[in-house]
Amino acid sequence: MLAGMEHENTHPGERMRNLIESVEAHLTRLKEDGITTVEVDPATLRALRDSLDAAQGPQTPLSPENEEGRITMSAPLEAIARRIAACRLCRLCETRTNTVPGQGASNPDIMFIGEGPGADEDAQGLAFVGRAGQLLTKIIAAMGYQREEVWIGNIVKCRPPNNRVPTPEEMEACLPYLREQIALLKPRAIVCLGATAVKGLFDTKTGITKLRGQWMTFEGIDTMPTYHPAYLLRNPPAKRDVWEDMQDVLRRLGRPVPGKQS
């Protein structure tokens, strides 16, 4: 299991982190196979990894994109992304091409949360890069931000087959990763894009049509439910509703509110 993990040119701390994550992934596989008598507690391994991150001291957040155009993250967020990449807690792992942990600023004003990766996102490992993502980019720009100044992610980190809605079990398995990201990012506001995002965070059965534009609170953070960009592609008149919601978000943040958008 551990063969080939250590290389001479790898930093000792990185080798230890890789070792811990390899053991943690192995324990998860054993649990899925019905083996429940392993004496090592995975929570202990996670605590050891977190202690290692803390021992390395504060990290300077990396630029959202490096010189090759690839998305980079701060060290704690990267640690979560590696755990997501190794995750096998639900059956979505069986059909994914890439996990999509999310990307953006390490201390954003706004965190946008959608449903789940689509085909383009699954292929690239990045959130909201297809047609809906292009529309989201325009919305973000209209609000006076650039994509790298906000955080963009999803309720589930793997693409559901045929872009179906994630099951409650799949959302439940993925939610701890999102909670950790929210705790690290500390966004001033969250925007839930669509009904699934709202259901994943709040476990509500109320439809998005009734909830959109109404402020909610997730773990002390102001949260605005609105329509998903994919819905806007099918129903362009709803863009007006979303723009009203985004103006409300800007007012809540004390940011300038641009005029009417088409």
Backbone hydrogen bonds in HBPLUS format (Angstrom, degrees):
<---DONOR---> <-ACCEPTOR-->    atom                        ^
c    i                          cat <-CA-CA->   ^        H-A-AA   ^      H-
h    n   atom  resd res      DA  || num        DHA   H-A  angle D-A-AA Bond
n    s   type  num  typ     dist DA aas  dist angle  dist       angle   num
A0005-MET N   A0002-LEU O   3.21 MM   3  5.67 154.8  2.28 139.0 136.4     1
A0010-THR N   A0007-HIS O   3.12 MM   3  5.39 165.4  2.14 116.1 117.3     2
A0014-GLU N   A0011-HIS O   2.97 MM   3  5.19 118.9  2.35 103.4 118.9     3
A0015-ARG N   A0011-HIS O   2.97 MM   4  6.33 154.0  2.04 155.9 164.1     4
A0016-MET N   A0012-PRO O   3.00 MM   4  6.29 157.2  2.05 150.5 156.1     5
A0017-ARG N   A0013-GLY O   3.00 MM   4  6.23 159.7  2.04 146.1 151.6     6
A0018-ASN N   A0014-GLU O   2.90 MM   4  6.09 163.0  1.93 151.4 155.8     7
A0019-LEU N   A0015-ARG O   2.95 MM   4  6.13 154.8  2.02 145.0 152.0     8
A0020-ILE N   A0016-MET O   2.96 MM   4  6.22 162.9  1.98 153.9 157.6     9
A0021-GLU N   A0017-ARG O   2.97 MM   4  6.19 167.7  1.99 154.6 157.7    10
A0022-SER N   A0018-ASN O   2.91 MM   4  6.04 147.1  2.02 143.5 152.8    11
A0023-VAL N   A0019-LEU O   3.04 MM   4  6.31 159.7  2.08 151.2 155.7    12
A0024-GLU N   A0020-ILE O   2.92 MM   4  6.18 159.0  1.97 150.8 157.2    13
A0025-ALA N   A0021-GLU O   2.97 MM   4  6.11 159.8  2.01 144.4 149.1    14
A0026-HIS N   A0022-SER O   3.02 MM   4  6.22 151.0  2.10 142.8 151.0    15
A0027-LEU N   A0023-VAL O   2.93 MM   4  6.23 154.5  1.99 151.5 158.0    16
A0028-THR N   A0024-GLU O   3.06 MM   4  6.36 152.2  2.14 145.8 153.3    17
A0029-ARG N   A0025-ALA O   3.08 MM   4  6.39 154.0  2.14 145.3 151.6    18
A0030-LEU N   A0026-HIS O   2.99 MM   4  6.31 154.8  2.05 148.2 155.2    19
A0031-LYS N   A0027-LEU O   2.98 MM   4  6.26 154.9  2.05 147.7 154.0    20
A0032-GLU N   A0028-THR O   3.04 MM   4  6.34 155.7  2.10 147.8 154.1    21
A0033-ASP N   A0029-ARG O   3.05 MM   4  6.32 137.0  2.25 140.9 152.5    22
A0033-ASP N   A0030-LEU O   3.09 MM   3  5.05 127.0  2.39  92.8 107.0    23
A0035-ILE N   A0030-LEU O   2.95 MM   5  5.30 156.2  2.01 156.8 148.9    24
A0034-GLY N   A0031-LYS O   3.02 MM   3  5.16 160.0  2.06 107.6 112.7    25
A0044-THR N   A0041-ASP O   2.87 MM   3  5.33 132.4  2.10 110.9 123.6    26
A0045-LEU N   A0041-ASP O   3.39 MM   4  6.90 148.6  2.50 144.8 153.3    27
A0046-ARG N   A0042-PRO O   2.95 MM   4  6.32 155.4  2.01 150.5 157.3    28
A0047-ALA N   A0043-ALA O   2.89 MM   4  6.13 156.0  1.95 145.5 152.0    29
A0048-LEU N   A0044-THR O   2.91 MM   4  6.17 150.6  2.00 144.6 152.8    30
A0049-ARG N   A0045-LEU O   2.92 MM   4  6.21 155.8  1.98 149.5 155.6    31
A0050-ASP N   A0046-ARG O   2.90 MM   4  6.15 162.1  1.93 151.8 156.5    32
A0051-SER N   A0047-ALA O   2.88 MM   4  6.05 150.8  1.97 142.8 151.2    33
A0052-LEU N   A0048-LEU O   2.99 MM   4  6.24 146.9  2.11 141.2 150.0    34
A0053-ASP N   A0049-ARG O   3.01 MM   4  6.39 155.0  2.07 149.8 156.1    35
A0054-ALA N   A0050-ASP O   2.96 MM   4  6.24 158.3  2.01 147.8 153.7    36
A0055-ALA N   A0051-SER O   2.87 MM   4  6.07 150.5  1.96 145.0 153.3    37
A0056-GLN N   A0052-LEU O   3.22 MM   4  6.46 132.1  2.46 141.1 151.8    38
A0056-GLN N   A0053-ASP O   3.24 MM   3  5.38 139.5  2.41  97.7 108.5    39
A0057-GLY N   A0054-ALA O   3.03 MM   3  5.50 161.3  2.06 112.0 117.9    40
A0072-THR N   A0064-PRO O   3.07 MM   8  5.30 150.3  2.16 117.0 125.4    41
A0066-ASN N   A0070-ARG O   3.08 MM   4  5.72 156.8  2.13 151.1 155.2    42
A0069-GLY N   A0066-ASN O   2.92 MM   3  5.32 164.5  1.95 118.9 122.8    43
A0078-GLU N   A0074-SER O   2.86 MM   4  6.06 155.6  1.91 158.0 166.3    44
A0079-ALA N   A0075-ALA O   2.94 MM   4  6.18 147.2  2.05 148.0 156.6    45
A0080-ILE N   A0076-PRO O   3.20 MM   4  6.55 150.8  2.29 142.1 148.7    46
A0081-ALA N   A0077-LEU O   2.93 MM   4  6.25 157.6  1.99 147.9 154.6    47
A0082-ARG N   A0078-GLU O   2.95 MM   4  6.23 148.6  2.05 147.5 154.9    48
A0083-ARG N   A0079-ALA O   3.19 MM   4  6.48 153.9  2.26 142.7 149.1    49
A0084-ILE N   A0080-ILE O   2.90 MM   4  6.21 153.8  1.97 152.2 160.2    50
A0085-ALA N   A0081-ALA O   2.94 MM   4  6.17 153.8  2.01 143.7 150.7    51
A0086-ALA N   A0082-ARG O   3.18 MM   4  6.45 137.2  2.37 139.0 149.2    52
A0086-ALA N   A0083-ARG O   3.20 MM   3  5.17 129.8  2.47  93.4 106.2    53
A0087-CYS N   A0084-ILE O   3.05 MM   3  4.95 155.8  2.11 102.3 110.0    54
A0093-CYS N   A0090-CYS O   3.41 MM   3  6.44 171.4  2.42 123.2 124.7    55
A0094-GLU N   A0091-ARG O   3.03 MM   3  5.53 157.0  2.08 113.2 119.7    56
A0095-THR N   A0092-LEU O   3.29 MM   3  5.75 153.5  2.36 110.3 116.5    57
A0100-VAL N   A0157-LYS O   2.71 MM  57  4.88 156.2  1.77 147.0 153.9    58
A0103-GLN N   A0152-ILE O   3.01 MM  49  5.60 154.1  2.08 150.9 155.9    59
A0152-ILE N   A0103-GLN O   2.89 MM  49  5.60 166.9  1.91 157.8 161.1    60
A0105-ALA N   A0150-VAL O   2.98 MM  45  5.36 150.4  2.07 120.5 126.2    61
A0188-ARG N   A0109-ASP O   2.91 MM  79  4.87 125.3  2.22 110.6 126.4    62
A0189-ALA N   A0109-ASP O   2.89 MM  80  6.24 134.2  2.11 157.1 170.6    63
A0151-TRP N   A0110-ILE O   3.12 MM  41  6.52 161.6  2.16 154.2 159.4    64
A0111-MET N   A0189-ALA O   2.97 MM  78  6.43 146.4  2.08 147.2 158.0    65
A0191-VAL N   A0111-MET O   2.86 MM  80  6.14 163.6  1.88 150.3 153.0    66
A0112-PHE N   A0151-TRP O   2.78 MM  39  6.08 166.4  1.80 167.3 163.0    67
A0153-GLY N   A0112-PHE O   2.93 MM  41  6.28 157.2  1.98 160.1 167.6    68
A0113-ILE N   A0191-VAL O   2.92 MM  78  6.21 165.9  1.94 165.6 166.0    69
A0193-LEU N   A0113-ILE O   2.77 MM  80  5.82 177.3  1.77 159.5 160.0    70
A0114-GLY N   A0153-GLY O   2.88 MM  39  6.25 160.9  1.92 135.0 139.6    71
A0155-ILE N   A0114-GLY O   2.99 MM  41  6.18 141.3  2.14 132.1 138.2    72
A0156-VAL N   A0115-GLU O   3.35 MM  41  6.70 156.6  2.41 146.8 153.1    73
A0122-ASP N   A0118-GLY O   2.86 MM   4  5.97 158.9  1.90 152.3 158.6    74
A0123-ALA N   A0119-ALA O   3.02 MM   4  6.18 149.4  2.12 144.0 151.8    75
A0124-GLN N   A0120-ASP O   3.04 MM   4  6.25 149.3  2.14 145.0 152.8    76
A0125-GLY N   A0121-GLU O   2.65 MM   4  5.39 142.7  1.78 150.2 158.4    77
A0134-GLN N   A0130-GLY O   2.92 MM   4  6.26 144.2  2.05 148.9 159.1    78
A0135-LEU N   A0131-ARG O   3.14 MM   4  6.48 152.3  2.22 146.4 153.1    79
A0136-LEU N   A0132-ALA O   2.92 MM   4  6.22 153.6  1.99 144.5 152.6    80
A0137-THR N   A0133-GLY O   2.90 MM   4  6.14 150.5  1.99 144.0 151.7    81
A0138-LYS N   A0134-GLN O   3.21 MM   4  6.54 148.6  2.32 139.0 146.1    82
A0138-LYS N   A0135-LEU O   3.08 MM   3  5.10 117.8  2.49  95.0 109.9    83
A0139-ILE N   A0135-LEU O   3.01 MM   4  6.37 151.9  2.09 148.9 156.9    84
A0140-ILE N   A0136-LEU O   2.88 MM   4  6.15 163.0  1.91 155.9 160.1    85
A0141-ALA N   A0137-THR O   2.93 MM   4  6.14 158.2  1.98 145.9 152.1    86
A0142-ALA N   A0138-LYS O   2.89 MM   4  6.08 153.0  1.97 144.0 151.5    87
A0143-MET N   A0139-ILE O   3.10 MM   4  6.37 133.4  2.32 140.1 152.1    88
A0143-MET N   A0140-ILE O   3.11 MM   3  5.14 132.3  2.34  94.9 108.0    89
A0145-TYR N   A0140-ILE O   3.12 MM   5  5.52 162.6  2.15 150.1 146.5    90
A0144-GLY N   A0141-ALA O   2.95 MM   3  5.14 156.6  2.00 106.0 113.6    91
A0149-GLU N   A0146-GLN O   2.87 MM   3  5.36 159.9  1.91 118.2 124.9    92
A0150-VAL N   A0147-ARG O   3.19 MM   3  5.65 168.3  2.20 115.8 119.4    93
A0163-ASN N   A0160-PRO O   2.98 MM   3  5.21 137.7  2.16 143.8 136.8    94
A0164-ARG N   A0161-PRO O   3.16 MM   3  6.11 162.9  2.19 125.7 128.4    95
A0170-GLU N   A0167-THR O   3.09 MM   3  5.15 117.9  2.50  97.6 112.6    96
A0171-MET N   A0167-THR O   2.99 MM   4  6.31 161.1  2.03 157.6 162.7    97
A0172-GLU N   A0168-PRO O   2.89 MM   4  6.03 157.1  1.94 145.4 152.2    98
A0173-ALA N   A0169-GLU O   3.00 MM   4  6.16 151.3  2.09 142.2 149.2    99
A0174-CYS N   A0170-GLU O   3.17 MM   4  6.34 146.1  2.29 141.2 149.4   100
A0175-LEU N   A0171-MET O   2.89 MM   4  5.89 142.0  2.04 151.6 161.1   101
A0177-TYR N   A0174-CYS O   3.05 MM   3  5.77 132.7  2.29 121.3 131.7   102
A0179-ARG N   A0175-LEU O   2.85 MM   4  6.12 159.3  1.89 160.9 167.5   103
A0180-GLU N   A0176-PRO O   3.02 MM   4  6.22 157.0  2.07 145.2 150.5   104
A0181-GLN N   A0177-TYR O   2.99 MM   4  6.31 155.7  2.05 148.0 154.9   105
A0182-ILE N   A0178-LEU O   2.88 MM   4  6.14 162.7  1.91 154.7 158.9   106
A0183-ALA N   A0179-ARG O   2.96 MM   4  6.18 158.1  2.01 148.1 154.1   107
A0184-LEU N   A0180-GLU O   3.05 MM   4  6.30 147.1  2.16 144.8 153.2   108
A0185-LEU N   A0181-GLN O   2.80 MM   4  5.94 165.5  1.82 158.1 162.5   109
A0186-LYS N   A0182-ILE O   2.89 MM   4  5.69 158.8  1.93 147.0 152.1   110
A0190-ILE N   A0222-ASP O   2.88 MM  32  6.31 156.4  1.94 153.8 161.2   111
A0224-MET N   A0190-ILE O   2.78 MM  34  6.23 159.6  1.82 161.5 164.0   112
A0192-CYS N   A0224-MET O   2.92 MM  32  6.06 149.3  2.02 133.1 143.1   113
A0226-THR N   A0192-CYS O   2.95 MM  34  6.13 153.7  2.02 173.6 171.3   114
A0194-GLY N   A0226-THR O   2.80 MM  32  5.89 158.6  1.84 159.8 157.5   115
A0198-VAL N   A0194-GLY O   3.36 MM   4  6.69 159.1  2.40 148.2 153.8   116
A0199-LYS N   A0195-ALA O   2.87 MM   4  6.10 163.7  1.90 154.4 159.4   117
A0200-GLY N   A0196-THR O   2.79 MM   4  5.93 155.7  1.85 149.1 155.9   118
A0201-LEU N   A0197-ALA O   3.17 MM   4  6.36 151.7  2.25 143.5 149.4   119
A0202-PHE N   A0198-VAL O   2.84 MM   4  5.83 163.4  1.87 156.3 161.7   120
A0203-ASP N   A0199-LYS O   2.71 MM   4  4.53 140.2  1.87 127.7 132.5   121
A0210-LYS N   A0207-GLY O   3.23 MM   3  5.67 131.4  2.48 106.4 116.6   122
A0211-LEU N   A0207-GLY O   3.18 MM   4  6.42 147.0  2.29 142.0 151.9   123
A0212-ARG N   A0208-ILE O   2.80 MM   4  5.54 157.2  1.85 153.0 154.5   124
A0214-GLN N   A0211-LEU O   3.00 MM   3  5.62 153.0  2.07 146.3 146.7   125
A0213-GLY N   A0225-PRO O   3.01 MM  12  6.10 153.1  2.09 167.3 161.8   126
A0216-MET N   A0223-THR O   2.81 MM   7  4.96 158.3  1.85 150.1 156.6   127
A0223-THR N   A0216-MET O   2.78 MM   7  4.96 160.7  1.82 145.9 141.6   128
A0218-PHE N   A0221-ILE O   2.96 MM   3  5.15 161.9  1.99 146.8 146.8   129
A0221-ILE N   A0218-PHE O   2.96 MM   3  5.15 158.4  2.00 109.8 116.9   130
A0231-TYR N   A0228-HIS O   2.91 MM   3  5.33 129.8  2.16 111.1 124.0   131
A0232-LEU N   A0228-HIS O   3.27 MM   4  6.74 147.6  2.39 145.3 154.7   132
A0232-LEU N   A0229-PRO O   3.06 MM   3  4.94 117.0  2.48  91.2 106.9   133
A0233-LEU N   A0229-PRO O   3.08 MM   4  6.44 141.2  2.23 145.4 155.4   134
A0234-ARG N   A0231-TYR O   3.10 MM   3  5.23 129.0  2.37  97.3 110.5   135
A0235-ASN N   A0231-TYR O   2.80 MM   4  5.97 135.6  2.00 142.7 157.0   136
A0238-ALA N   A0235-ASN O   2.95 MM   3  5.84 155.7  2.00 131.9 137.8   137
A0239-LYS N   A0236-PRO O   2.94 MM   3  5.60 167.3  1.95 124.0 128.2   138
A0240-ARG N   A0237-PRO O   3.35 MM   3  6.21 157.0  2.41 119.5 122.2   139
A0241-ASP N   A0238-ALA O   3.05 MM   3  5.25 120.1  2.42 101.2 115.1   140
A0242-VAL N   A0238-ALA O   3.17 MM   4  6.57 162.3  2.20 155.3 159.3   141
A0243-TRP N   A0239-LYS O   2.89 MM   4  6.09 157.4  1.94 149.3 155.9   142
A0244-GLU N   A0240-ARG O   3.03 MM   4  6.29 150.6  2.12 144.5 152.0   143
A0245-ASP N   A0241-ASP O   3.00 MM   4  6.37 153.6  2.07 147.1 154.6   144
A0246-MET N   A0242-VAL O   2.86 MM   4  6.18 155.9  1.92 152.9 159.4   145
A0247-GLN N   A0243-TRP O   2.93 MM   4  6.12 149.4  2.02 145.0 153.0   146
A0248-ASP N   A0244-GLU O   3.08 MM   4  6.34 150.1  2.17 142.5 150.3   147
A0249-VAL N   A0245-ASP O   2.99 MM   4  6.37 146.3  2.10 143.1 152.7   148
A0250-LEU N   A0246-MET O   2.98 MM   4  6.28 158.2  2.03 146.1 151.1   149
A0251-ARG N   A0247-GLN O   2.94 MM   4  6.26 156.8  2.00 148.1 154.4   150
A0252-ARG N   A0248-ASP O   2.95 MM   4  6.19 156.1  2.01 146.6 153.1   151
A0253-LEU N   A0249-VAL O   3.00 MM   4  6.29 142.6  2.14 145.4 155.8   152
A0253-LEU N   A0250-LEU O   3.15 MM   3  5.04 122.7  2.49  92.0 106.4   153
A0254-GLY N   A0250-LEU O   3.00 MM   4  6.11 110.5  2.50 137.0 154.1   154
A0255-ARG N   A0250-LEU O   2.86 MM   5  4.98 162.7  1.89 152.8 149.6   155
A0254-GLY N   A0251-ARG O   3.07 MM   3  4.98 152.3  2.14  99.3 108.0   156
